[in-house]
């Protein structure tokens, strides 16, 4: 079976009107994407922020060509009022969509010895450290530079025998990596309950014993100090939480922060200098990781 896509560009104010019109005319799916360079990073739970300029992709079955024609006519007729542009059609042949999705995710290596494998991959029997992780609703699969920077740090500095906090745990990837690399226990916390569910699920998939990774909302997490603080969130919260994150870390312990853009590095450094020493930065794809020793 052939599929037809209708694609247009619109503002966030007119997107609901276009999406509703597509739904009323039988669209099988409607996908929204950023038309500019204005990423939406780490929205709060239950928030659905949109970009200012949006690419709307509407998928229809081939036999619904008449409905597509009607929609296209409708959109063109209201083009000026709805502020849409670049309206065009594409024909897609039937494919094994699940297989294509799976092919986008491959085993990934971080540092010298740490690997992440999707569940459908063939896993070699060797001495490398392996994490089984599939893409999901929570952030953190290793594909983003901020996660990669943290994983590479853990590979280079295994937290053997240490207690750890994974602040903003997302999928639990850093918590699981810490345990696999020798940490005795991890407190994983996130403002999104979905992240805590994902972390527990991924812990089970990696055969990590219950009671090794403890999941909490931030307001419920224990206040016991730890040897290593991992926080892969965003620069704003990292600055706001500076005193709290350092207070949860033993004097002489290590703090590793990411989710920071290069242009934000100096602002982050300024806030943490009174609280830490031996501050070091590493950059990848415009993102920064900071590591330091807590005073």
C-alpha positions, 0 to 999 in steps of 0.5 A: 500500500502507498502512503501520502504525506502532506507537509506544511510550515506554520506558526504555533498559533495556527498549528491547532487549526491545521492539525484539527483540519487534518484529523477531520479529513482522516489523517492517520498521523500528525507529526510536529517538528521544529522548523527553525533552530529553537530546541525545546529542552526538558519541559516540565511534566504535563507541559507541551511546549511548541516551537515558534515555527513548526513543520507539520507532517500529515500522513494519509492512506492512499485511498484517501486521496480525495480527502487530501485534495480537499485538505490541500485546497482548504489549506491553500485557500486559507494560506495567508490567514493561517500563515502557512508555507511550503505546502507539498505532497510526498508519496511513501511506499509501504515499509516495515516501519518497526524495522526502520525504527530499530535500525536507527539505534545501534550499539554505542561505545563510551570511553574504553569499556562502556557499551549501550546495546538496544535489546534487539542487538547481538551482544558479544561475550567479552569483558566490556561493561554492557547496558541494555537500553531501548529508546523510551519516553524518558530522556537518556539513551546515549545519543545526546552529547550531554549523556555521552559526556557523562558516560565517558566520564564514568568510564574514565573514573569508575565509581568503585565502592562509592555512593552516588546520586543521579539527579535528573535520572531520566531513563536511569542510564547514568545510575545503571552505568554507575552500578555496572562500574562498581558503585555500591548504591545510587539514589536516582531522582527526577521531577517526572514520575515517568522517569522514575518508572523508566529507571526502575524498568531499565534496572530490571532489564539490566538484572540489577538487584532491587534496593541498589538503585533507589528512586525518588521525586526530589522532594522525597529523596534522602539527605545523606551525603554521597561520594559522587553527584551526577546531574545531567539537567540544564544550566538554569537548574544547575545554577539554582541547585548549586548549593543543594547539590554540593551540600549533598556531596561529601567534602572531597567528593566529586560533582559531574554536571552536564546539560550546559551549552558552551556559552553558559560555561562561564556562568556555571563556573562562576557559581560553583567556584566558591563551592568546588575546586579543581574545576574541569570542563569538557566539550562535545557538539556545543555542550559542556560537562563540568567535573570538580571536587567539592570543598 
